[in-house]
Amino acid sequence: MRLTLALAAAAALSVGTAMAQDVGGPPPPPPPTPQTTINTTDWRAVAPEDLLVIDTTKGRILVELTPQVAPLHVERIRLLARNGFFDGLSWHRVIDWFMAQTGDPLGSGEGQSAYPDLKAEFTFRRDPAMAFAPVAEPQGARLGFLGALPIQTQPDSAFAQTGDGKVHGWGIYCPGVVGMARDEGNDTANSQFFIMRQAYPALDKRYTIWGVTVSGLDVVRSLQVGDGENGMMASLQPDRMTRVRVAADLPDAERPRVQVLSTGSDRFRALVGEARAARGADFSVCDVTLPVQVAG
């Protein structure tokens, strides 16, 4: 199963044997440095059951799983991690300024797990009880955060107009967001996934998002770039995942403790204001980077 970039107007990603294209382009400017101290009460702890610990040959990546957005895919990732399926697999396709892909036991882009393919979860239904924090409202839409995940959704006024009392929402492919690779059919995702090295909005609502990197984006961006037999040219060795586990399954002494800035805090609102001031008319939800504390 190979994730392929097409630079046509549709800018679609699909799976197959086509060669990858480098999207190019500079990264966005770094987020502004926080001007105030974050209070102890402003942190939100990530539940161990929702924390995926990806150890690689370049360092550790911590991903917060988002079962509210993609329950079937989160269930699959937990299952594969608990079975040790990902251990030792290569990052077989890494494109600079774009993404890093893994999860193929063959290392060629054509393999997958023995489990059935998954039904697409490109969008979800946002419940009023979900802790959504808006940061922008362009043309009647709302952009913001559901936990640490950047999302776009219908406005709250639409709650009263829907049969289930919920509104449409979907994740946004900002740096660090984790999505599922698939074949040409929508319901063909299985075990391969990718982590964004930079933002790429053309993927929104086309590839299921099941998590977001809360620590280790620098590791994702340091992975060996390449694509081909086992992911790299013959003279290069691909980086690998050495161990992937759900944090809840690790011994207490080995389990990382992760805290993310709460999107309900005054500090979060100040951070959004700082990013908006720094970016001006170019401001995007992808410009907001949530501070994180990791222990262990």
ABEGO torsion letter per residue (X at the ends): XBBBBBABAAGBBBBEABBBBBAEEBBBBBBBBBABBBBAAABBBBBAAABBBBBBAAEBBBBBBBAAABAAAAAAAAAAAAAGAABGBBBABBBBGBBBBBGBAAGAGABBBABBBBBBBABBBBBAABBBBBABBBGGBBBEBBEABBBBBBBAAAAAABAAGBBBBBBBBBBGBBBBBBBABAAABAABBBBBABBBAAABGABBBABBBABGAAAAAABBBEBEBGGBBAABBBBBBABBBBAAABBAAABBBBBBBBAABAAAAAAAAAAAAAAEAABBAAABBBBBBBBX
